[in-house]
Amino acid sequence: MNTIRTPGRLSRRHFLHAAAATGCALLAPAAALAAPTQSKPLVFGHRGASALRPEHTLASYARAIADGADYVEPDLVCTRDGVLVARHEANLTETTDVASRAAFASRRARKTIDGTSHEGWFVDDFTFAELKTLRAVERLSDVRAGSAGYNGMFQVVSWEEIIDFVAAESAARGRVIGLVPELKSSTYFASVGLPLEERFLAILAGHDYTRRNPVEIQSFEVANLKYLRGKLGRRANLRLMQLVVPDAVRPSDVAAAGGTLTFAQMCTPAGLRDISAYADVVAPPTRAIIPLAKDGRLGQPTSLVDDAHRVGLRVEPWTFRPENCFLAADFRDGAGDNARNEAGSVAEMRRYLATGIDGFFTDDPALGRRAVDG
């Protein structure tokens, strides 16, 4: 496979083992594998299976795939030496053990990213080799004690390592597994001399798997998606996803350029029509589709799904989580805020599926699969 090499890339041992397990299925044409079905809503493994394993690790992606995710999600940020890696944000403090590493104590800093001031350790102050010495930890350790039990076991991984891993899993399982990468804080990374887009495009083009198989590219920013559309055109295996929130705040790139467009405006019928000119999917938070009433129960659906469908956009909201503290009051049980509530989570997802959404992000793809498949 023709790939662009980065330091510390995933060993091909796993890749070759998977190929052997399927009679060299890697050599088969993409059509020989079962692609994610379009007759049912798609299940996106949010940062992998982040309810069960520390997010954005190969272990999290492996669990998501084993549990039936149609796609897995890497959020992409950039190291000091230009390697795209999977972390939810530029700040490494909550998702790695960097704070305990005396060798990196002097790199603690304060930075303004996407208009908000953050303190901690930042990915763009580390080389990829240095990141490889860190280990992932569970962000929500009070809620997800089971996942926190894996703290310290897994490395930070690159975008290329994830592609290779997903390709191997696809071959071993005989089904296509999509990728739904998010370009995080594009405006910030461009401001520090580490623009994401060309790096991302080069890797996308350099891997046979991503040239042929489903990829949905997400961003909360607008300019980067328009740029990617201009570069990529419209292809059968590619979709662009505009992430939104139903609030009167501006996307980071719009704010940096002095523009006035807000996410709330983007969620109107006219705003959705504008999105459809450069993107294929709109991805709002779940409560923008069915808001919570004053009593914490689900209220009446908004018109967002119908409005988006009317202009040809798919609707793929985020994020369903299986613990009581994240569920609408309709679906909670009496086991405590941090307790897993599988039945309640499945029931909540099914309420949203009834609105006609085309896919959704979940921290627990096994429950998402159950909600979709019945």
Disulfide bonds with the S-S distance in Angstrom:
none
